[in-house]
Amino acid sequence: DKAAKDKEKDAQRKPSKRKKLFLGERIKRGFAKSGPKGRNQVIEVFYYLKYFRQPNLQAPGRYYYDSQKHKIFKAAAGELDPSAKVLHGPYKKMQNNKVLETGFYALGTKHLRWERYDKNGVLLSKTHFEMGFPRDANTYYDASHTMLQEVVPYVNGKLEGDYVRFTAIGQREWTGQFENGRRVGTWTNYWPVKKNFRHYEYQYPDSGYDPEVTEPELLKEFTRNG
């Protein structure tokens, strides 16, 4: 509706240069570079909270900037250390002066419209988020509808984005990512009786567009004490 569109437009405006605010929170600007120096170096421009706030523990993906490693990370299960720079505000990734990805973070989670482009500027995907949850995701709760059980991400009817499943007592059971309807990257399984302790890590292909279908590889297995 019109009110929702107006709200999104307001949030998408660049942060105030005078106050450096985004969605009412004080923010600071950051940069990160990766890859070889020169035209092919990847540059990320982002904002993070000036004062730490813990992201929603049940959000499928939570992101922060590590100022020691100069890199953006997707958080594992559990609370973030207060030293983490929680992402909050506009985000842009560029290579060779071409935009590869744009979006917004809110309290460490993806928010509003995110777009990805190839090196020729062709739009690859467009996804809308609400504080970390894909707008088109199927979200499941327990019988009393008080505890989140599973978030299954969809974009245009196809599995795409961060997936998470919780146990009956609200602890993470599985986390992973879909691309083009297929599992990609690292999928993590957690011990059911040890809060946020990893049990298994499986490696899937890096891209969901690879025509070759391969079986996942067991990367790591953890004991009950981690």
Biotite code that builds the C-alpha atoms (Angstrom):
import biotite.structure as struc

atoms = struc.array([
    struc.Atom([0.000, 0.000, 0.000], chain_id="A", res_id=1, res_name="ASP", atom_name="CA", element="C"),
    struc.Atom([0.994, 3.669, -0.255], chain_id="A", res_id=2, res_name="LYS", atom_name="CA", element="C"),
    struc.Atom([1.995, 3.977, 3.412], chain_id="A", res_id=3, res_name="ALA", atom_name="CA", element="C"),
    struc.Atom([4.347, 0.990, 3.154], chain_id="A", res_id=4, res_name="ALA", atom_name="CA", element="C"),
    struc.Atom([5.919, 2.336, -0.040], chain_id="A", res_id=5, res_name="LYS", atom_name="CA", element="C"),
    struc.Atom([6.433, 5.750, 1.549], chain_id="A", res_id=6, res_name="ASP", atom_name="CA", element="C"),
    struc.Atom([8.090, 4.101, 4.550], chain_id="A", res_id=7, res_name="LYS", atom_name="CA", element="C"),
    struc.Atom([10.465, 2.159, 2.289], chain_id="A", res_id=8, res_name="GLU", atom_name="CA", element="C"),
    struc.Atom([11.363, 5.293, 0.332], chain_id="A", res_id=9, res_name="LYS", atom_name="CA", element="C"),
    struc.Atom([12.148, 7.137, 3.564], chain_id="A", res_id=10, res_name="ASP", atom_name="CA", element="C"),
    struc.Atom([14.412, 4.318, 4.743], chain_id="A", res_id=11, res_name="ALA", atom_name="CA", element="C"),
    struc.Atom([16.194, 4.140, 1.409], chain_id="A", res_id=12, res_name="GLN", atom_name="CA", element="C"),
    struc.Atom([17.284, 7.764, 1.551], chain_id="A", res_id=13, res_name="ARG", atom_name="CA", element="C"),
    struc.Atom([20.985, 8.198, 2.240], chain_id="A", res_id=14, res_name="LYS", atom_name="CA", element="C"),
    struc.Atom([21.900, 8.735, 5.899], chain_id="A", res_id=15, res_name="PRO", atom_name="CA", element="C"),
    struc.Atom([21.913, 12.336, 7.105], chain_id="A", res_id=16, res_name="SER", atom_name="CA", element="C"),
    struc.Atom([25.451, 13.699, 6.707], chain_id="A", res_id=17, res_name="LYS", atom_name="CA", element="C"),
    struc.Atom([24.935, 16.005, 9.669], chain_id="A", res_id=18, res_name="ARG", atom_name="CA", element="C"),
    struc.Atom([23.581, 13.521, 12.170], chain_id="A", res_id=19, res_name="LYS", atom_name="CA", element="C"),
    struc.Atom([24.611, 10.251, 10.468], chain_id="A", res_id=20, res_name="LYS", atom_name="CA", element="C"),
    struc.Atom([21.378, 8.503, 11.368], chain_id="A", res_id=21, res_name="LEU", atom_name="CA", element="C"),
    struc.Atom([19.638, 5.559, 9.738], chain_id="A", res_id=22, res_name="PHE", atom_name="CA", element="C"),
    struc.Atom([16.227, 4.403, 10.976], chain_id="A", res_id=23, res_name="LEU", atom_name="CA", element="C"),
    struc.Atom([16.830, 6.453, 14.122], chain_id="A", res_id=24, res_name="GLY", atom_name="CA", element="C"),
    struc.Atom([20.197, 4.870, 14.987], chain_id="A", res_id=25, res_name="GLU", atom_name="CA", element="C"),
    struc.Atom([23.612, 6.590, 15.061], chain_id="A", res_id=26, res_name="ARG", atom_name="CA", element="C"),
    struc.Atom([25.911, 5.072, 12.439], chain_id="A", res_id=27, res_name="ILE", atom_name="CA", element="C"),
    struc.Atom([29.458, 5.215, 11.071], chain_id="A", res_id=28, res_name="LYS", atom_name="CA", element="C"),
    struc.Atom([30.722, 4.573, 7.556], chain_id="A", res_id=29, res_name="ARG", atom_name="CA", element="C"),
    struc.Atom([33.098, 1.741, 6.674], chain_id="A", res_id=30, res_name="GLY", atom_name="CA", element="C"),
    struc.Atom([35.010, 0.293, 3.729], chain_id="A", res_id=31, res_name="PHE", atom_name="CA", element="C"),
    struc.Atom([36.346, -3.171, 2.971], chain_id="A", res_id=32, res_name="ALA", atom_name="CA", element="C"),
    struc.Atom([38.560, -4.336, 0.101], chain_id="A", res_id=33, res_name="LYS", atom_name="CA", element="C"),
    struc.Atom([39.230, -7.885, -1.071], chain_id="A", res_id=34, res_name="SER", atom_name="CA", element="C"),
    struc.Atom([40.966, -9.633, -3.937], chain_id="A", res_id=35, res_name="GLY", atom_name="CA", element="C"),
    struc.Atom([43.937, -8.460, -5.989], chain_id="A", res_id=36, res_name="PRO", atom_name="CA", element="C"),
    struc.Atom([44.749, -4.774, -6.130], chain_id="A", res_id=37, res_name="LYS", atom_name="CA", element="C"),
    struc.Atom([43.781, -2.851, -9.227], chain_id="A", res_id=38, res_name="GLY", atom_name="CA", element="C"),
    struc.Atom([40.652, -2.754, -11.331], chain_id="A", res_id=39, res_name="ARG", atom_name="CA", element="C"),
    struc.Atom([39.473, -6.213, -10.234], chain_id="A", res_id=40, res_name="ASN", atom_name="CA", element="C"),
    struc.Atom([39.595, -5.442, -6.523], chain_id="A", res_id=41, res_name="GLN", atom_name="CA", element="C"),
    struc.Atom([36.201, -5.751, -4.823], chain_id="A", res_id=42, res_name="VAL", atom_name="CA", element="C"),
    struc.Atom([35.198, -2.741, -2.730], chain_id="A", res_id=43, res_name="ILE", atom_name="CA", element="C"),
    struc.Atom([32.375, -2.741, -0.173], chain_id="A", res_id=44, res_name="GLU", atom_name="CA", element="C"),
    struc.Atom([30.917, 0.473, 1.242], chain_id="A", res_id=45, res_name="VAL", atom_name="CA", element="C"),
    struc.Atom([28.667, 0.081, 4.266], chain_id="A", res_id=46, res_name="PHE", atom_name="CA", element="C"),
    struc.Atom([27.500, 1.577, 7.561], chain_id="A", res_id=47, res_name="TYR", atom_name="CA", element="C"),
    struc.Atom([27.440, 0.110, 11.055], chain_id="A", res_id=48, res_name="TYR", atom_name="CA", element="C"),
    struc.Atom([25.984, 1.007, 14.442], chain_id="A", res_id=49, res_name="LEU", atom_name="CA", element="C"),
    struc.Atom([27.989, 3.532, 16.415], chain_id="A", res_id=50, res_name="LYS", atom_name="CA", element="C"),
    struc.Atom([26.677, 1.934, 19.616], chain_id="A", res_id=51, res_name="TYR", atom_name="CA", element="C"),
    struc.Atom([26.409, -1.859, 19.786], chain_id="A", res_id=52, res_name="PHE", atom_name="CA", element="C"),
    struc.Atom([23.011, -3.547, 19.775], chain_id="A", res_id=53, res_name="ARG", atom_name="CA", element="C"),
    struc.Atom([22.502, -7.308, 19.713], chain_id="A", res_id=54, res_name="GLN", atom_name="CA", element="C"),
    struc.Atom([20.798, -8.489, 16.480], chain_id="A", res_id=55, res_name="PRO", atom_name="CA", element="C"),
    struc.Atom([17.718, -10.704, 16.583], chain_id="A", res_id=56, res_name="ASN", atom_name="CA", element="C"),
    struc.Atom([19.037, -14.174, 17.489], chain_id="A", res_id=57, res_name="LEU", atom_name="CA", element="C"),
    struc.Atom([16.362, -15.866, 15.380], chain_id="A", res_id=58, res_name="GLN", atom_name="CA", element="C"),
    struc.Atom([16.999, -13.910, 12.181], chain_id="A", res_id=59, res_name="ALA", atom_name="CA", element="C"),
    struc.Atom([18.193, -16.256, 9.395], chain_id="A", res_id=60, res_name="PRO", atom_name="CA", element="C"),
    struc.Atom([21.268, -14.116, 8.720], chain_id="A", res_id=61, res_name="GLY", atom_name="CA", element="C"),
    struc.Atom([23.082, -11.611, 10.967], chain_id="A", res_id=62, res_name="ARG", atom_name="CA", element="C"),
    struc.Atom([26.011, -9.575, 9.656], chain_id="A", res_id=63, res_name="TYR", atom_name="CA", element="C"),
    struc.Atom([28.847, -7.591, 11.204], chain_id="A", res_id=64, res_name="TYR", atom_name="CA", element="C"),
    struc.Atom([32.159, -5.983, 10.290], chain_id="A", res_id=65, res_name="TYR", atom_name="CA", element="C"),
    struc.Atom([35.357, -7.212, 11.945], chain_id="A", res_id=66, res_name="ASP", atom_name="CA", element="C"),
    struc.Atom([37.632, -4.184, 12.171], chain_id="A", res_id=67, res_name="SER", atom_name="CA", element="C"),
    struc.Atom([40.662, -6.386, 12.931], chain_id="A", res_id=68, res_name="GLN", atom_name="CA", element="C"),
    struc.Atom([40.255, -8.592, 9.845], chain_id="A", res_id=69, res_name="LYS", atom_name="CA", element="C"),
    struc.Atom([38.757, -5.773, 7.734], chain_id="A", res_id=70, res_name="HIS", atom_name="CA", element="C"),
    struc.Atom([35.992, -8.053, 6.529], chain_id="A", res_id=71, res_name="LYS", atom_name="CA", element="C"),
    struc.Atom([32.221, -8.487, 6.739], chain_id="A", res_id=72, res_name="ILE", atom_name="CA", element="C"),
    struc.Atom([31.103, -11.749, 8.324], chain_id="A", res_id=73, res_name="PHE", atom_name="CA", element="C"),
    struc.Atom([27.839, -13.629, 8.627], chain_id="A", res_id=74, res_name="LYS", atom_name="CA", element="C"),
    struc.Atom([27.471, -14.496, 12.303], chain_id="A", res_id=75, res_name="ALA", atom_name="CA", element="C"),
    struc.Atom([27.261, -18.052, 13.544], chain_id="A", res_id=76, res_name="ALA", atom_name="CA", element="C"),
    struc.Atom([24.692, -19.062, 16.147], chain_id="A", res_id=77, res_name="ALA", atom_name="CA", element="C"),
    struc.Atom([24.690, -17.287, 19.487], chain_id="A", res_id=78, res_name="GLY", atom_name="CA", element="C"),
    struc.Atom([25.165, -13.714, 20.590], chain_id="A", res_id=79, res_name="GLU", atom_name="CA", element="C"),
    struc.Atom([27.676, -11.396, 18.955], chain_id="A", res_id=80, res_name="LEU", atom_name="CA", element="C"),
    struc.Atom([30.585, -10.035, 20.925], chain_id="A", res_id=81, res_name="ASP", atom_name="CA", element="C"),
    struc.Atom([29.995, -6.344, 21.800], chain_id="A", res_id=82, res_name="PRO", atom_name="CA", element="C"),
    struc.Atom([33.184, -5.485, 19.877], chain_id="A", res_id=83, res_name="SER", atom_name="CA", element="C"),
    struc.Atom([31.466, -6.465, 16.603], chain_id="A", res_id=84, res_name="ALA", atom_name="CA", element="C"),
    struc.Atom([30.450, -3.631, 14.274], chain_id="A", res_id=85, res_name="LYS", atom_name="CA", element="C"),
    struc.Atom([26.788, -4.471, 13.625], chain_id="A", res_id=86, res_name="VAL", atom_name="CA", element="C"),
    struc.Atom([25.831, -3.491, 10.070], chain_id="A", res_id=87, res_name="LEU", atom_name="CA", element="C"),
    struc.Atom([23.092, -0.872, 9.818], chain_id="A", res_id=88, res_name="HIS", atom_name="CA", element="C"),
    struc.Atom([22.425, 1.312, 6.784], chain_id="A", res_id=89, res_name="GLY", atom_name="CA", element="C"),
    struc.Atom([23.005, 1.280, 2.991], chain_id="A", res_id=90, res_name="PRO", atom_name="CA", element="C"),
    struc.Atom([25.388, -1.269, 1.491], chain_id="A", res_id=91, res_name="TYR", atom_name="CA", element="C"),
    struc.Atom([27.115, -1.378, -1.893], chain_id="A", res_id=92, res_name="LYS", atom_name="CA", element="C"),
    struc.Atom([29.593, -3.805, -3.451], chain_id="A", res_id=93, res_name="LYS", atom_name="CA", element="C"),
    struc.Atom([31.587, -2.729, -6.526], chain_id="A", res_id=94, res_name="MET", atom_name="CA", element="C"),
    struc.Atom([34.235, -4.091, -8.859], chain_id="A", res_id=95, res_name="GLN", atom_name="CA", element="C"),
    struc.Atom([35.905, -2.241, -11.726], chain_id="A", res_id=96, res_name="ASN", atom_name="CA", element="C"),
    struc.Atom([33.565, 0.717, -11.076], chain_id="A", res_id=97, res_name="ASN", atom_name="CA", element="C"),
    struc.Atom([30.553, -1.547, -11.654], chain_id="A", res_id=98, res_name="LYS", atom_name="CA", element="C"),
    struc.Atom([27.932, -2.164, -8.960], chain_id="A", res_id=99, res_name="VAL", atom_name="CA", element="C"),
    struc.Atom([27.606, -5.869, -8.083], chain_id="A", res_id=100, res_name="LEU", atom_name="CA", element="C"),
    struc.Atom([25.203, -5.665, -5.149], chain_id="A", res_id=101, res_name="GLU", atom_name="CA", element="C"),
    struc.Atom([23.180, -3.049, -3.294], chain_id="A", res_id=102, res_name="THR", atom_name="CA", element="C"),
    struc.Atom([20.907, -3.216, -0.292], chain_id="A", res_id=103, res_name="GLY", atom_name="CA", element="C"),
    struc.Atom([20.264, -2.124, 3.278], chain_id="A", res_id=104, res_name="PHE", atom_name="CA", element="C"),
    struc.Atom([21.035, -3.563, 6.694], chain_id="A", res_id=105, res_name="TYR", atom_name="CA", element="C"),
    struc.Atom([19.017, -2.949, 9.841], chain_id="A", res_id=106, res_name="ALA", atom_name="CA", element="C"),
    struc.Atom([20.431, -4.021, 13.214], chain_id="A", res_id=107, res_name="LEU", atom_name="CA", element="C"),
    struc.Atom([22.661, -6.591, 11.546], chain_id="A", res_id=108, res_name="GLY", atom_name="CA", element="C"),
    struc.Atom([19.991, -8.082, 9.278], chain_id="A", res_id=109, res_name="THR", atom_name="CA", element="C"),
    struc.Atom([19.190, -7.580, 5.604], chain_id="A", res_id=110, res_name="LYS", atom_name="CA", element="C"),
    struc.Atom([16.341, -5.127, 5.163], chain_id="A", res_id=111, res_name="HIS", atom_name="CA", element="C"),
    struc.Atom([14.238, -3.656, 2.337], chain_id="A", res_id=112, res_name="LEU", atom_name="CA", element="C"),
    struc.Atom([15.275, -4.216, -1.308], chain_id="A", res_id=113, res_name="ARG", atom_name="CA", element="C"),
    struc.Atom([18.487, -6.070, -2.257], chain_id="A", res_id=114, res_name="TRP", atom_name="CA", element="C"),
    struc.Atom([19.714, -6.317, -5.847], chain_id="A", res_id=115, res_name="GLU", atom_name="CA", element="C"),
    struc.Atom([22.554, -8.317, -7.415], chain_id="A", res_id=116, res_name="ARG", atom_name="CA", element="C"),
    struc.Atom([24.153, -7.608, -10.821], chain_id="A", res_id=117, res_name="TYR", atom_name="CA", element="C"),
    struc.Atom([26.669, -9.363, -13.032], chain_id="A", res_id=118, res_name="ASP", atom_name="CA", element="C"),
    struc.Atom([29.889, -7.675, -14.199], chain_id="A", res_id=119, res_name="LYS", atom_name="CA", element="C"),
    struc.Atom([28.020, -6.266, -17.203], chain_id="A", res_id=120, res_name="ASN", atom_name="CA", element="C"),
    struc.Atom([25.401, -4.534, -15.072], chain_id="A", res_id=121, res_name="GLY", atom_name="CA", element="C"),
    struc.Atom([22.633, -7.042, -15.825], chain_id="A", res_id=122, res_name="VAL", atom_name="CA", element="C"),
    struc.Atom([20.227, -7.525, -12.900], chain_id="A", res_id=123, res_name="LEU", atom_name="CA", element="C"),
    struc.Atom([20.520, -11.096, -11.581], chain_id="A", res_id=124, res_name="LEU", atom_name="CA", element="C"),
    struc.Atom([18.127, -11.000, -8.639], chain_id="A", res_id=125, res_name="SER", atom_name="CA", element="C"),
    struc.Atom([15.974, -8.693, -6.542], chain_id="A", res_id=126, res_name="LYS", atom_name="CA", element="C"),
    struc.Atom([14.857, -9.647, -3.036], chain_id="A", res_id=127, res_name="THR", atom_name="CA", element="C"),
    struc.Atom([12.876, -7.807, -0.367], chain_id="A", res_id=128, res_name="HIS", atom_name="CA", element="C"),
    struc.Atom([13.576, -8.354, 3.323], chain_id="A", res_id=129, res_name="PHE", atom_name="CA", element="C"),
    struc.Atom([11.885, -7.391, 6.575], chain_id="A", res_id=130, res_name="GLU", atom_name="CA", element="C"),
    struc.Atom([14.538, -7.285, 9.324], chain_id="A", res_id=131, res_name="MET", atom_name="CA", element="C"),
    struc.Atom([16.339, -10.363, 8.005], chain_id="A", res_id=132, res_name="GLY", atom_name="CA", element="C"),
    struc.Atom([13.327, -12.353, 6.859], chain_id="A", res_id=133, res_name="PHE", atom_name="CA", element="C"),
    struc.Atom([12.690, -12.625, 3.090], chain_id="A", res_id=134, res_name="PRO", atom_name="CA", element="C"),
    struc.Atom([9.340, -11.051, 2.331], chain_id="A", res_id=135, res_name="ARG", atom_name="CA", element="C"),
    struc.Atom([8.242, -14.121, 0.359], chain_id="A", res_id=136, res_name="ASP", atom_name="CA", element="C"),
    struc.Atom([9.594, -16.681, 2.850], chain_id="A", res_id=137, res_name="ALA", atom_name="CA", element="C"),
    struc.Atom([7.452, -19.405, 4.355], chain_id="A", res_id=138, res_name="ASN", atom_name="CA", element="C"),
    struc.Atom([7.735, -18.948, 8.116], chain_id="A", res_id=139, res_name="THR", atom_name="CA", element="C"),
    struc.Atom([6.597, -21.718, 10.461], chain_id="A", res_id=140, res_name="TYR", atom_name="CA", element="C"),
    struc.Atom([5.851, -21.528, 14.199], chain_id="A", res_id=141, res_name="TYR", atom_name="CA", element="C"),
    struc.Atom([4.933, -24.034, 16.883], chain_id="A", res_id=142, res_name="ASP", atom_name="CA", element="C"),
    struc.Atom([1.310, -24.927, 17.683], chain_id="A", res_id=143, res_name="ALA", atom_name="CA", element="C"),
    struc.Atom([0.929, -21.928, 20.002], chain_id="A", res_id=144, res_name="SER", atom_name="CA", element="C"),
    struc.Atom([2.431, -19.639, 17.333], chain_id="A", res_id=145, res_name="HIS", atom_name="CA", element="C"),
    struc.Atom([4.899, -18.214, 19.847], chain_id="A", res_id=146, res_name="THR", atom_name="CA", element="C"),
    struc.Atom([8.183, -19.918, 18.880], chain_id="A", res_id=147, res_name="MET", atom_name="CA", element="C"),
    struc.Atom([9.779, -19.789, 15.445], chain_id="A", res_id=148, res_name="LEU", atom_name="CA", element="C"),
    struc.Atom([10.463, -23.254, 14.000], chain_id="A", res_id=149, res_name="GLN", atom_name="CA", element="C"),
    struc.Atom([11.614, -22.767, 10.395], chain_id="A", res_id=150, res_name="GLU", atom_name="CA", element="C"),
    struc.Atom([12.222, -20.074, 7.761], chain_id="A", res_id=151, res_name="VAL", atom_name="CA", element="C"),
    struc.Atom([12.156, -21.305, 4.149], chain_id="A", res_id=152, res_name="VAL", atom_name="CA", element="C"),
    struc.Atom([13.238, -18.494, 1.767], chain_id="A", res_id=153, res_name="PRO", atom_name="CA", element="C"),
    struc.Atom([11.631, -18.003, -1.639], chain_id="A", res_id=154, res_name="TYR", atom_name="CA", element="C"),
    struc.Atom([12.154, -15.500, -4.458], chain_id="A", res_id=155, res_name="VAL", atom_name="CA", element="C"),
    struc.Atom([9.701, -15.661, -7.349], chain_id="A", res_id=156, res_name="ASN", atom_name="CA", element="C"),
    struc.Atom([8.625, -19.126, -6.267], chain_id="A", res_id=157, res_name="GLY", atom_name="CA", element="C"),
    struc.Atom([12.168, -20.525, -6.129], chain_id="A", res_id=158, res_name="LYS", atom_name="CA", element="C"),
    struc.Atom([14.264, -21.352, -3.059], chain_id="A", res_id=159, res_name="LEU", atom_name="CA", element="C"),
    struc.Atom([16.686, -18.447, -2.624], chain_id="A", res_id=160, res_name="GLU", atom_name="CA", element="C"),
    struc.Atom([18.388, -17.008, 0.441], chain_id="A", res_id=161, res_name="GLY", atom_name="CA", element="C"),
    struc.Atom([19.144, -17.850, 4.069], chain_id="A", res_id=162, res_name="ASP", atom_name="CA", element="C"),
    struc.Atom([17.492, -20.921, 5.588], chain_id="A", res_id=163, res_name="TYR", atom_name="CA", element="C"),
    struc.Atom([17.183, -21.687, 9.293], chain_id="A", res_id=164, res_name="VAL", atom_name="CA", element="C"),
    struc.Atom([15.452, -24.361, 11.371], chain_id="A", res_id=165, res_name="ARG", atom_name="CA", element="C"),
    struc.Atom([15.030, -24.457, 15.139], chain_id="A", res_id=166, res_name="PHE", atom_name="CA", element="C"),
    struc.Atom([14.420, -27.234, 17.663], chain_id="A", res_id=167, res_name="THR", atom_name="CA", element="C"),
    struc.Atom([11.215, -27.478, 19.713], chain_id="A", res_id=168, res_name="ALA", atom_name="CA", element="C"),
    struc.Atom([12.866, -25.381, 22.440], chain_id="A", res_id=169, res_name="ILE", atom_name="CA", element="C"),
    struc.Atom([13.986, -22.634, 20.070], chain_id="A", res_id=170, res_name="GLY", atom_name="CA", element="C"),
    struc.Atom([17.647, -23.544, 19.536], chain_id="A", res_id=171, res_name="GLN", atom_name="CA", element="C"),
    struc.Atom([19.186, -23.577, 16.064], chain_id="A", res_id=172, res_name="ARG", atom_name="CA", element="C"),
    struc.Atom([19.158, -26.981, 14.393], chain_id="A", res_id=173, res_name="GLU", atom_name="CA", element="C"),
    struc.Atom([20.182, -26.154, 10.785], chain_id="A", res_id=174, res_name="TRP", atom_name="CA", element="C"),
    struc.Atom([21.448, -23.081, 8.968], chain_id="A", res_id=175, res_name="THR", atom_name="CA", element="C"),
    struc.Atom([22.382, -22.733, 5.312], chain_id="A", res_id=176, res_name="GLY", atom_name="CA", element="C"),
    struc.Atom([21.732, -20.928, 2.071], chain_id="A", res_id=177, res_name="GLN", atom_name="CA", element="C"),
    struc.Atom([19.847, -21.596, -1.147], chain_id="A", res_id=178, res_name="PHE", atom_name="CA", element="C"),
    struc.Atom([20.629, -20.193, -4.581], chain_id="A", res_id=179, res_name="GLU", atom_name="CA", element="C"),
    struc.Atom([18.626, -20.896, -7.720], chain_id="A", res_id=180, res_name="ASN", atom_name="CA", element="C"),
    struc.Atom([16.636, -23.524, -5.814], chain_id="A", res_id=181, res_name="GLY", atom_name="CA", element="C"),
    struc.Atom([19.725, -25.462, -4.657], chain_id="A", res_id=182, res_name="ARG", atom_name="CA", element="C"),
    struc.Atom([21.769, -25.674, -1.482], chain_id="A", res_id=183, res_name="ARG", atom_name="CA", element="C"),
    struc.Atom([25.047, -23.763, -1.690], chain_id="A", res_id=184, res_name="VAL", atom_name="CA", element="C"),
    struc.Atom([27.981, -22.977, 0.569], chain_id="A", res_id=185, res_name="GLY", atom_name="CA", element="C"),
    struc.Atom([28.335, -24.308, 4.105], chain_id="A", res_id=186, res_name="THR", atom_name="CA", element="C"),
    struc.Atom([25.357, -25.892, 5.875], chain_id="A", res_id=187, res_name="TRP", atom_name="CA", element="C"),
    struc.Atom([25.656, -26.285, 9.642], chain_id="A", res_id=188, res_name="THR", atom_name="CA", element="C"),
    struc.Atom([23.889, -28.713, 11.957], chain_id="A", res_id=189, res_name="ASN", atom_name="CA", element="C"),
    struc.Atom([23.868, -28.047, 15.725], chain_id="A", res_id=190, res_name="TYR", atom_name="CA", element="C"),
    struc.Atom([23.809, -30.346, 18.732], chain_id="A", res_id=191, res_name="TRP", atom_name="CA", element="C"),
    struc.Atom([20.196, -30.582, 20.007], chain_id="A", res_id=192, res_name="PRO", atom_name="CA", element="C"),
    struc.Atom([21.143, -30.479, 23.693], chain_id="A", res_id=193, res_name="VAL", atom_name="CA", element="C"),
    struc.Atom([24.049, -28.014, 23.558], chain_id="A", res_id=194, res_name="LYS", atom_name="CA", element="C"),
    struc.Atom([23.004, -24.426, 22.893], chain_id="A", res_id=195, res_name="LYS", atom_name="CA", element="C"),
    struc.Atom([24.533, -23.159, 19.623], chain_id="A", res_id=196, res_name="ASN", atom_name="CA", element="C"),
    struc.Atom([27.241, -25.845, 19.567], chain_id="A", res_id=197, res_name="PHE", atom_name="CA", element="C"),
    struc.Atom([27.964, -27.066, 16.043], chain_id="A", res_id=198, res_name="ARG", atom_name="CA", element="C"),
    struc.Atom([27.679, -30.798, 15.288], chain_id="A", res_id=199, res_name="HIS", atom_name="CA", element="C"),
    struc.Atom([28.339, -31.087, 11.546], chain_id="A", res_id=200, res_name="TYR", atom_name="CA", element="C"),
    struc.Atom([29.360, -28.776, 8.701], chain_id="A", res_id=201, res_name="GLU", atom_name="CA", element="C"),
    struc.Atom([28.614, -29.811, 5.124], chain_id="A", res_id=202, res_name="TYR", atom_name="CA", element="C"),
    struc.Atom([30.015, -28.125, 2.017], chain_id="A", res_id=203, res_name="GLN", atom_name="CA", element="C"),
    struc.Atom([27.781, -27.712, -1.033], chain_id="A", res_id=204, res_name="TYR", atom_name="CA", element="C"),
    struc.Atom([28.769, -26.121, -4.386], chain_id="A", res_id=205, res_name="PRO", atom_name="CA", element="C"),
    struc.Atom([29.574, -22.401, -4.255], chain_id="A", res_id=206, res_name="ASP", atom_name="CA", element="C"),
    struc.Atom([27.031, -21.608, -6.970], chain_id="A", res_id=207, res_name="SER", atom_name="CA", element="C"),
    struc.Atom([23.473, -22.761, -7.532], chain_id="A", res_id=208, res_name="GLY", atom_name="CA", element="C"),
    struc.Atom([23.925, -22.149, -11.248], chain_id="A", res_id=209, res_name="TYR", atom_name="CA", element="C"),
    struc.Atom([26.600, -24.798, -11.732], chain_id="A", res_id=210, res_name="ASP", atom_name="CA", element="C"),
    struc.Atom([25.147, -27.398, -14.128], chain_id="A", res_id=211, res_name="PRO", atom_name="CA", element="C"),
    struc.Atom([27.015, -30.199, -12.358], chain_id="A", res_id=212, res_name="GLU", atom_name="CA", element="C"),
    struc.Atom([25.175, -31.655, -9.348], chain_id="A", res_id=213, res_name="VAL", atom_name="CA", element="C"),
    struc.Atom([27.522, -32.948, -6.651], chain_id="A", res_id=214, res_name="THR", atom_name="CA", element="C"),
    struc.Atom([26.993, -34.608, -3.290], chain_id="A", res_id=215, res_name="GLU", atom_name="CA", element="C"),
    struc.Atom([27.764, -32.498, -0.201], chain_id="A", res_id=216, res_name="PRO", atom_name="CA", element="C"),
    struc.Atom([31.100, -33.017, 1.499], chain_id="A", res_id=217, res_name="GLU", atom_name="CA", element="C"),
    struc.Atom([31.350, -33.429, 5.267], chain_id="A", res_id=218, res_name="LEU", atom_name="CA", element="C"),
    struc.Atom([33.820, -30.703, 6.254], chain_id="A", res_id=219, res_name="LEU", atom_name="CA", element="C"),
    struc.Atom([33.869, -30.950, 10.038], chain_id="A", res_id=220, res_name="LYS", atom_name="CA", element="C"),
    struc.Atom([32.390, -32.946, 12.881], chain_id="A", res_id=221, res_name="GLU", atom_name="CA", element="C"),
    struc.Atom([32.383, -31.487, 16.397], chain_id="A", res_id=222, res_name="PHE", atom_name="CA", element="C"),
    struc.Atom([32.230, -33.118, 19.818], chain_id="A", res_id=223, res_name="THR", atom_name="CA", element="C"),
    struc.Atom([29.577, -32.082, 22.331], chain_id="A", res_id=224, res_name="ARG", atom_name="CA", element="C"),
    struc.Atom([31.989, -29.614, 23.923], chain_id="A", res_id=225, res_name="ASN", atom_name="CA", element="C"),
    struc.Atom([32.845, -28.010, 20.580], chain_id="A", res_id=226, res_name="GLY", atom_name="CA", element="C"),
])
